[in-house]
């Protein structure tokens, strides 16, 4: 893929072939000084936080060229989080007499649970609730001890309130956790956040009454599913309980089992229905550890949804969903297909949002907005994507593109790197430019940048061998990384790099200074290893940017100083990119040291240097450049001409070439225009080649007749209709091209059209022809052509042919080409909704057929409240399927679902919303 960097090999420059012993001494000096720097500067040897985790989606970017109709297969990997994103965790603990050892364990080891979750998901929330037995506990059958909160102190207070004083003198082991689950799903412990991952941790040793406080097991499961709640069930082994999967009999005889039994496996049914997990026969002293294990090993279903997808692209994954244990990698085979009729020469885009258990990890879906197509620049106007030109090897300074450093230090670095780097033919230019460019961008506003810059300028030029830059590099690193708030907040590169800690300056010094010294012979290895190793110290991105892009001498050494191996490659790309880590010494300040004046790439980088990781959006971005594979269309018309003498006649004709990507192109014909055509028939062949190498060919027959020529005009008509298909209420246009091959002018030219008829004449509107009608006929000169247009609007679906004919005078010797046909198709979009009778909280499924591909359909209730983001994108086959929620507290009665597409008639379908059925009374045991 184009995003993957290749390895490049460069030959060493003659200017760096010094004495071997001197070079070894120089490298030894560099190594010793740099080890001293690493030992002195805080954070240089050990980063303040671990390296970034592997990306959530691999590859996250696909950028490839494809032909129309071609497909690309990508091996896709999605790394699931150890804990689901935005977790809202409710601890629902049995509060009856047999649970005291379990409660003790949970209270003593609460931090084991919360820290395990909080470490993975810093925005986690927790709640605490307890339950008892409806037969004896009355209102205490369910109690919320602490609602959902992110305050772990409040969570601790809630857990400390757990007791075992419920369920006393109960006639049987069954309790009432089904009611507890139902209550939580309906918001008793607090409202779950939009896009959250709600998890109820059920801890108990007995089954539940069914119904439980009027709620059946089915009611509880449906409520959990409606709220998107998963249940992690921990079945505790005790003597008095019958187990979460029990049937109401604990096996201890009739004295403890005075209630009717019920169907077993309640917990299994709940867990399976909600995508949770069940731990059985857990000892009391293992409960907290089991809960922590369960929360970090939940079944996770990975699916996907496309967004912002150009109609010319389709993306599918096989399988469509995959279930793994949280923290594992889900693998897919992704197929990216370009439509046969995709616009050529443009870049089209599509996004893929991966869903975890049906939800976007970031909490909401991205906007479904199709990015603009990027048209390729035509020949002579730049490169294929219209991007700024890249510098050439003979560039001797920055390319004049100003930087965007946030506080100006990037501009200073660029100026120094560009100006100084261009003044020296070899190693010193790269050294000085790299040191000054990298170091001066480190701690602007605190004095370090200025001092380091002076040191770089004063000392860096004093040594012809390249060693002078070592001293300013070390000074710059020490100064830039020291001193109170400056050292912690800015030394990573507040102006042209990251804001994070000290490591950026260190990496800048190491990656940049070594990259320029010694001509790059051995410095690439050391600079790459050390620069890459320390690039993450003290703020991951802060180190990365200054250690790589802002730290050294690509332009100081390669483009400005001329020392290609010393500045860019051995000290940078080969030293850092391949040996020392991608950003540790990748370009060693080239882009910011001189080429782009210090700001462009340094400024946006960096990050805040803090400990909180950036949330993963679990998105993939696809850019496909559709190759231009279609040849230009050549237009050259047949001609019939009268000879001026026995040798024929000269004919000056016009041939055109039109390319969908390059526009008008020059045409080459054989014979050329102005050639003397002999009496008789001559074949003319014309060609044109577009910028992609596609060659189009057009031919015509020129007939030269001896005088006198017959009184004839050779008319022809060709027809094109678009768009096709079109939709009821939208305009479709016919374009009729009339030509006259001669030899005489065609007069009284009249065009007639016959569009497909409708049963009701009011269902079709036709405009008048733009010209060449019976009331206003046309004249077409020999070799001439004109265009006639007509539009039609249908209010019913039709399929048929438009028939066109042309006539005129004088006589036409070939009448076969006086008629033509074109296909016309008008579609009526169709909408269906299921179910037709719904309840509050239900999801209605809307399906569409024969809609415009790529159109956005807005779905809404009338009357009623429509949930946010009720839009859907129509697929390439003209269909869509979308879920529309009936809100729980919305009004009852009849309503309509509306589907609106810009430019089309709005569609409506009726739906009846009725009250949820109450649980029928339980007649068991009654006479």
N, C-alpha and C positions, 0 to 999 in steps of 0.2 A: 504494500500500500504506500501511497505517497507520504503518509505520516511517519513511516519507518525510515530512520536514517541509515544510510549506507556507510561503509568504511571507505575512506579515501587514503591514498598513499601519495606522499609528496617527496620529491628529491631534496636532499640538503643543499643549502646554498654554499657557494665557494667561500664566502666571507667568514664562515664560522669554522673552517678547518684549521684550528690552531693546534698548538702543541698538546700532545695527549696528557702529559703530566700537568701542564697548566690547567687544562680542562678538568682533570680529576681534582686538583686542588680547589678549583673554583666551585665545583659541585659539592665538595666536602664542606667548604665554607658556607655555602647556601644551606646545606642540610643542617649544619650545626646551629646556624642563626635561627632557622625556622623552627627547629626543635625548641630553642630557647623561647621563641615567641609563643609557641603552643603551651609551654609550661608556665609562662608568665600571665598571659591574657586569660581572664576568667572565662570559662565556658568553652575554651578552644579544644580541650582534650575530650570533654564529655558533654554531649548535648544536654539541654535542659529538658528535652522530651524525646521520646522515641521517634524513629523515622515514621513517615506516613504509612498507613496501612495500604495494602493492595487496593487498587481501585475497585469500586463496587461492580462496574460493568467493564468487561474486556472483550473486544475493544470498545471504547466509549465513542470513538469517532471512526466513521467509515467515509473515505474520500477517494472515489475511484471513477475512472471513465468507463462508460459502457455504450455499446451500440443499441439503437432502438430494438426492442424485442428481446434483448439479452437479459440474463439473470446472473447474479453474483451470490455465491454461497459463503457464509461466514460462520465460523465456529464461535458461538457466543457463550460467555461465562458470566454468571451473575452471582456475586458473593453476597450471601444473606447475612444480616446482622446477627450477632450472638443473641441479642435481645431484640424483640420487635421494636420498630421505631415508635416514639412518642407513647410509651407504655403507660396506661392507667391501670394500676394493679390494685385489686380489692382482696384483702385477706378475710375470708369468711370462715370463721373457726367455730367448731362445735363447743357450746358452753355448758354441757351437761357433766354430771358427776364423774364419769369415767375418764375425763379428758385433762385432769390436772397435770399429770406428768408431761403431756404434750404441750399444754399452755406454758408450763415452766420452761420447756425447751425452746419454744418460740420466743418467749420473753428474754431468755438469756442469750439467744443467738440471732436476734432481729437484725443486727448489723450485717451478719453474713448474707442475709437476703437482700437488704436494701443496698449494701455496697456493691454486691455483684451486679445488680441492675443499674445502679447509678453510674458505675464505672463505664458501662457500655452505652447507656442512654442518659446523659445528664439532665434531660428535660422530663424524666420519669416522675410520676405522681403515685401516691399510695393512699389507700383507705383501709379502715378496719371495721369489721362487723362481726356479730356473733348471732347464733340461733339456738333455739331450744326445741320444746315439744308442745304442739298445740293443745294436747290433752291436759296439760297442767300449768303451762306458763303464761297463758293469757296474752297480754300485750307484749310481754317480754319474749315472745316466740321469735322475734327478730329485732335486733337493735343495732343501729349504726353508732359505733364508738368514736370514729373519726372519719369525716368526709374526705374526699379526694383532695390531697394537698401535696405540694413539693417540699414542705417543711418537715424534715425527718425528725425534728424534735416533737412535733405534733403527732407524728406517726408513732413515735416511742410512747407518748402519753396514751394514745389509743390502745396499743398493745398491752400496756401495763394495766389497763382496765379489764382485760379478759379475766373471767372467773369461771368456776365450774358449778355454780349454784342453780343451774337450770335443770329441768327434767326430773326433779325429785318425785318419787312415787309414781312414775309413769307406768301404765299397764303393759308396755311392750318396748322393745328396743328402737322401733322406728321413731324418727324425729322429723324435722320440717325444714330441710335445706332446699327443697324444691321452691317453697315460698320465698326463702332468702334469695335464691337465684332470680326468681321473677321480680322481686322488689328491686334488686340491684340493676337488672336490665332495664327497669323503668325509671331509673334515676334516683333511687333511695339513697345511695352513697355519694351522690353528686353527679352532675352532668358530664358525660364523657366528651372530651374535646373533639372538635372536627378533625377527622383524619387520624385520630388516636388509635392505639392498639389495646383495646380493653381486655384484661385478663382477670378472671375470678379464680383465686386459689381457694378451693374447697378443702378444708381439713376436718375430717370427722371419722367416726368409727361405726356408724350405723346408717341404714337406709332411711328413706323419707316416706312419710305418709303420702298417699296419692289418692285423692287430691290433698294438697297441703294449703290450708287456709283458703280453700276455694280454687286453688290453681292446680291443674293437672300437670303431669310430667310433660305432656305435649305442649301445654300453655307455656311452661317454663322454657322448654327448648325453643319454641317459636319466638318468645321474647328475647332470648339470648341471641338468636340468629338475626332478628331484626335490628338489634343494637350492635351487631358485629362483635359479640363477646365470645372469647374462648375460655374454656374451663380447664384448669389444671387441678385434678382431683388427687388428693393424698389420703389414701385409706389407711387408717391407723389400726394396728392390731391390739384389741383389748378383750377382756373376758366378757364384758357385758354387751358389747356391740355385735351386730350381725354383719357388719361391713357395709361399705357404701353400695356394694352390689348385692346385698342380702335381700331376703324375701320377707323380713319382719319376724323371723324366728332365729334367736341366737343360740339355740341348742341347749339352753340351760333349764329346760323343763317348763311346765305350765305356769309356775309361779312367776316367771319373768316374761311370759309370752301369752298375754291375755287378749291380744288383738288379732283380727284376721290377717292372714298373710297376703302378700301381693306379688306381682311379677318381679322376678329378680333383675339384675343387671341395669339398674337405673343409672348408675354413674357411667357405665360403658356407653349407654345410649346418649347421654349428655355429651360426653367427651367426643364421641364419633361425630355427632351432629354439629358440634361447634369447632371441630378441628383442634381439639386440645389433647391432653395426655393424662393417663391414669397410672398412678403408682399404688400397688396393692401390698397389704400386709407389712406396712412400715412400722418399725418400733418407735416408741415415743421419743427416745433420745436421738433419733435420726430424722425427725420431721423437718427441722429448719434446713439442714443440709439437703434434704430431698427437695424442698421447695426451691432453694437456690439452684439446684441442678435442673429442676423442671423448667424454671423460668429462662434458663440459658440453653435449653434443648427442646424447644417447642417445635412441633411440625410446622413448617412454613411452606405455603403454596406460592410459587412464583408464576405470575402471568404477565401479560403485557397489553398495552394499548398504544396505538399510533396517534400522533398529534401533529398538526401543522404539516400534513403530508400532501405534497403536490399530487394532483390527479395522475400525473405521468409516472408516478412511482407506486409500487405496492410492496409491502413488507410482511412476511409471514415467518413464524417460528414453529419449529417442530421439535417436541410437542408444543401445543399451545399453552399448557400449564405443566409444571413439574413440582412435586412436593419433595422437600429435603428437610433435614433437621437444621434448626436455626444455627447459623455460623458456617454451614457447608455451602458449597458452590453448586448452583444449578446450571446445567449445560443444555444448550439448545443448538439446533442447526437453523440458522437464519437465511432466508432467501430474499434477496432484493431484486425485484423485477422492474425493468423499464418497459413501458407500454410501447407497442408497435408504432403508435402514432405520436410518440413523445417528441416535443419540439427539439430540434437538433441544434447543436452549438450553444446550448445554454446549460447552466448548472441548476438542478432542481434539488429540493431538500425534503427530508422527512425526519420526524422525531419519533423515538420509541420510549415510552414511559413504562418501566417495569413496575409491576404491582406486587406487593407482599400481602398475601391473604386478601387480595382484591382491593387494596388501598395503596395510593402513592405514598412512599415513605416520607416525603416532605410535607404531607398533610393535605395537599390539594393538587389537582391535575394542572399542568401548564396550560396556558391559553392555546386553544386550537386555531392558531392563525398561521396560514400558509405563508412562508417567507417569499419575498419577491424572487422571481427567476432572474438569474444573473446572466445576461446576454454576453456572449463573447465579443470582444472588440474586433471590428472588421480590419482587414489587412491594412497595414500602414499606420494604424492608430494605437499601437502598443501591444502588450502581451495579451494572452488569451483571456485573462480574468480582469483586465483593466486595473491591475494593481500597480503600485509604483515600481519603476524599473529597478533592477538589482544592480549594484555597482560591479564594475569590471575589474580585471586584474591590474589594469593600468591606472586606476583611480589613485590620485595623490592627496586626497583629503576627504573630509566628510562630504556626503552627497548633498548637503544643504538642507536636509530634513530636520527641522528643529525638534528637540525632545519635549517630553511632557512631564518632567520631574516636578513633584508637587511643591518644592520650596526653592527651586532654583539651583541646587547643587548639581543636578544632572547636567544643566547647561554649562556650568563651569567645568565639570569633568569632560564634557564633550569638547569644549573649546581648547582645554589644555591638551587633551589626548590628540585632537586633530591638528592643532598648530605645532606642538612639539614633535609629535610623531612623524610629521612630514619633513622635519629638518635634518634628519640623519639617515644615511643610506643603509643602515643595518641595525645591529642589536640594540644600540643605545636609544634609537628613536622609539623602538617598540617598548623598551624598558621604561623610559621616561613617560611615554604616553600611557602605558599600562598602569604604572604606579600612580601617576598624577590623576589619571581618569578614575581609577578604582578607589584610591584612598580619599581623594577630595570629595567624593560623593558620600562618604561614610557618615560624618557627624556635623553636618551643616548647622549653624546656629549655636554651636557649643565651642567653636574655636579649633576643634581638631582638624576639620577639613582644611582650613586656611594654613595651619602650621604644617600639616602633612604636604600640602601643595607646595609650600616654600621649600620644604626639605627635598621633595622630588625634583623641583627645578634646579635647586642649588647643587645637590650632590649627584643627581642622576646623570648630569652631563660631564662629570669630571673624570670618567673612566672610560677609556676607549674599548676596554675589554668587556664591558657590560656589567661589571661588579658594582658600579656606583648605585645602581638601583636597589640593591639589597638593603642598604642603610635607610633610604627614604621609605622603602616598603615596610621595614620593621618599625620605623618611627611612626609612619602613618597608621599601622595597625595598632600600635600601643596607644597612640594619642586618640585615634578614633574610637577605641574601645574602652576608654577610661573616663572616670570623673563623674560621680554622682548620677544625676538623672540623665546626663548625656550618654553615659556609658550604657545604661540599661535601655533607654528609650530610643536613641537615635543612632547608635554606632553601627547598627545593621544596615543603615542606609536610608535615613529619613527622607532624603530628597530624591534619590534615584534608585532606590532599591526597597528592601523591606524595612519594617520598623522594628525588627526583632532583635534584641539583645546584642551580644558581642560577636557572635560567630560570623556575621556577615563581613565585618571588617577583616577578621582574621582570614576568612576564605578569600576575600578580595586581595589581600596582600599576598597570600600564598599563591593563589591561582594566577594573579596578574603579574607580580614581580618575577616569579620564577619563569612564567611563560615568556617574558621578554628577555631574561638574562641568558647568557651562554649561547645565544643564537638559537636556542631551542633544541640543541643536540641531545643533552641529557636532562635538560630542565623539564621537558615534557613529561617524563616519567615521574619525577619528584613533584612537579606542580600538579600533575593530574591526581596522583595518589593523595598528596596532602590537601590540595585544594578541594578535591572531591570528598575526602574523609571529613573535613571540617566544614563543609558547606552547609551542613544542617545544624551546626552547633548554635545554641542560643537563639532559637527561633528558626523554624524549619525553612520558611520561604525567605526570610530575611537573609539567611546565610546563602541560600541557593542563588538568589539574584545577584548579590554583591560578589559572591565567590565565582559566579559564572559570567553573567553578562556585563556587570559593571566593573569587574575587578581587574581586567588585564589589558591586553594590547592587540586585539585583532587588527584594528585600523592603525594603531600606533606601530605595529610590527609588520603586518602584511601589506595593507593598502597604502598607509602613509609613510612607513619607514622602509618598506620594500622587503622586510625580513619575514618571508612567508612562514618558514618553519619556526622561527623564534617567537613570532607574535601570535599567530593564530593556531597553527596546526600542532606542532609538537608540544607547545606550552599550553595549548587550549583544546582543540578538538580531539587529537589523538591522546594527549596527556590526560584531559579531564573527561571527555565524553566517553572514551572507551576504557581508560585505565582507572580513573579516579572517581567516576560517578558522573552522570549526565550533566549536572549543572555545576559541579565543583570547579570545573575549569573549561567549560564548554567553549565559550568564545572569548573568555578572558578580557572582557571589556571592549571587544571590538565594536559592537553595535553602539554602545554608549560612549566608548572612549573617543571615537572619531567619526564613525560613519553616520550615526544618527544624533550626534551632539548630546549624548548622555542621557536623554530622557525617555525615548520612546518605549524601550523595553524595560528599563529599570523602574520607571515610575509606577506602572500598574502592578508590578510584582510585589513581593514582600510579604504581605499579610501582617497581622498584628503582633506576631511573636508570642502570643499567649499560649495557654495550655489547651484551650478548647478546640477540638478539631472542627473543620468546616463540615456541615452536614452533607451527606451524599444525596444527590437528587435521583440516583438510579435511572439516569436517562442516557440514551444513545442518540447521537446526531449524525445523520446520514446526508452526504452531499455527493450527488452523482452528476458528473458532466456527461451529457449525452453527445456522443460523437456525431459529427456531421458525416453521414454516409450517403447522402442523396446528391446526385449530380445536379448542376444548374439546368434550368429549363431554357432551351434554345427556341426562339421563335423566328422562323423565316418562312414566308408564304410562297406558294406556287405563283408563277407569273406566266402570262401569255402576252407576247410583245410582237409588234410589227417590225420586220426587218427594214433597215434604212437603205441597204444595198445588197448586192449578192453575197457579201461577207458577213451578213447578219447585222447586229446592232450592239452598241454599248449600253449596258444596263447598270444604273446606279441604284442599288437596293439597300434596304436596311435589315439587319439581323440583330436581335437583342438576346441577352442572357440574364436571367434573374435567378439568384440563389437565395434560399430561405435564410441563410446565415450571413452571407457576404453582400447581399443586395445585388445591384447592377454590376456586371462584369464585362470586361472587354471580350469581343468575339473575333475569332479568326475563321474566315471562310475560304473555300476553294471551289470554284474560282472566286477571286476577290470582287467586291463591288467596283463597278466601272470597267470590268473586263468586257471584251467584245465577244458576245455569244453568237455562235454560228447559227445558221438556219437549221431548225430541227429541235430536238429535246436535249437539254443538258441538265445533269444532276448537280446540284449545289450542296455541298456538305459544310456545315459550320460547327465549330467546337468552342468550348470555354471551360476553364479549369478553376475551381474554387481554391481557397486557402488550405483546405483539407486534402487536396489532391484528387477530388472527384471531378471527372471530366464528363460534361454533357455534350451530346451530339444532336443536331437537327438537320434535316434534309428538306430540300424543295426541288421541284422540277420547273425549269425555265424553258418555255416553248417559244421559239422564234419562228414566226410564220412569214412567208414571202408576201409582199403586197399584191393585191389588196387583201387585208384580213377580213374575215367574216364579221358581220355585225352581231357580236356575242359579248355577254358578260357572265363570268363564271362565279356565281355566288355560293357561299357555304356558311353554315352556322354551327357553332359548338356551344354547349350548355353546361353550366355549373350551378348547383344549388347548395346553399349553406346558411346556417349550420344544419347538419343532419346527423342524427335526428334532432328535431326541435320539440318544443312543448306547447301545449295548448295555451293560447293567449300571447305567445311570443312570435315575433316576426321572423320569417325566413325569406331569403333573397335569392332571386334567380339572376345570374349574370350571363347574358347572351353575347357571343362574339361573332360579328358578321365580317366576312372578308370577300373581296372581289379580285380574282386572279386575272381578270381582263379578257380580251385585250381592250374592250370598250368600257366606258363608265357604266355602272349599274344605276339605273334610274327607277323612280317609283318603287323603291324598296320598302316592303311591308313585312312586318313580323307578326305572327299570330301564335298565341299560347293556349294550351288547354291543361289546366291544373286538375288534380283529382277532385271529384265532386263529393259533396256531403249530402246526406238525406235531407237535412234542413238547410236551405239556402242561407239562412242567417248564421250558420256556423262557420262561414268562410267569408273573409274580406280580401279583395284583390285591389292593388293599386293599378293605375293605368301604366302602360309601357312608357319608359322615359323618352323614347323617340321611335321613329320608323313605324308609325301607326297608319291606319287607313286614311285618317284625316290629315296627317302630316307625314307623308312618305319621305324617304331619305334618298340621297345620291351618294354612291361610293365610287371613288376614282379607281382606275386600274392599279392593282397592288395595294389598295387601301384597306383599312379595317376600322370598325367602330364597335362600341359596346353599348348594349341596351340592357336596362335593368327593370325588374318588376318584383314587388314584395307581396307576400300573402300572410294572413293571420288566420289560424284555424282555432275553433273553440270545441273541437271534438277530435278524438284520435283517428288518424287516417294513415293509410299506407298505399302508395301508388306512384305513377309516373307523371312527370311534367313533359308534355309533348310540345315541341317547338317547330315551326316551319318558317321559311323565308321565301319571298318571291319578288320579282322585279322585271325590268326590261333593259336591254333587248333580250333575245332568247338565250337560255342557259344550256350549254351543250352537255353538262353533267348534272343531273338533278338528284343524284343519290345523296349528295351532301347538303341538300337543301332542307333536311329535317334532322332532328336530334331529340333525344330523351334524357331525362335525369330523374333519379329516384328521390321521392319525397316521403318522409316519415315524420309524423307528429304523435308524440306520446302524451298520455294523460297519467300523471302521478297517482298512485294508489296508496292509501293508508289503512292499516288494520291495527286494532288494539285488543289485547287479551290480558286479563279476563275482562269481560263486559260488566261483571259485577265484582266490585272490590271492597275491601274494608280499610279503615284507617291503619296506616302502617304497611299496607301491601304495596307491592311494586307492579305497576302495569308495564307491559312490554309493547312498545310501538314499533311497527315494522313498515317500511316503505318500499315501494317498487316503482320503477320507471321514473325516478327522479334524476335531475341533472348530475352526472358524476362530479364529485368535488364540491358540490354545493353544501352550504351550511343550513341545517334545518333547525329552527327554533321551536321547541315543544312547550306548550303551556296549557294549564287548566283554565276553564272558564265555565262557571265560577270556580273558585278554589285558589289555594296558594301553591305556587310552583317553586320547587326547590331550586337552589342556585345551580348554574351550569347545566341547564337542561337543553343543551344543544348537541347535535351529532353531525358528523361529516358523512356525506353520501359516498359510497364506494364506487370503484370504476365500473361495476356492473349496474349502477343505478339503484342499488338497494341500500338500506340501512336497518339497523336494529338498535333500539335504545330502551333503557329502563327509566320510567318516570314514577317517582315516589308519590304515594298518597300520604300526606303528612298525618301523623297520629291525631292531632287535635284540630284537623281541618273539618269543614262542614260536611254533613251527610246529604244524601239526595242525588238527583241527576246532575251531570256535568258533561262537558265535552272536552276532548283532548284536541288541541289545535296544533297543526303543523304548518309553519310558515317558511317560505323560501322567497327571497327577494325576486320580484318580477313575476312570480307565479301566483295563481289563485290559492288562497288559504284553504287547507283541508281540515275537516272536523269529523270526529267520531264520538258517539255517545258512550258514557260510562256511568254506571250507577254505584254510588258509594253507600254502603249499609253498615249498621253497627255490628261490631264483632259479636259472635254468638257467645252467650254465657254457657258455662259448664253445666250440663244437665245434672239434676240432683242424683245422689248416690242412694239407690234403693236397696243396696246389699244388706242383708240381715233383717229387712223389714218383713212383717207378715202380711 
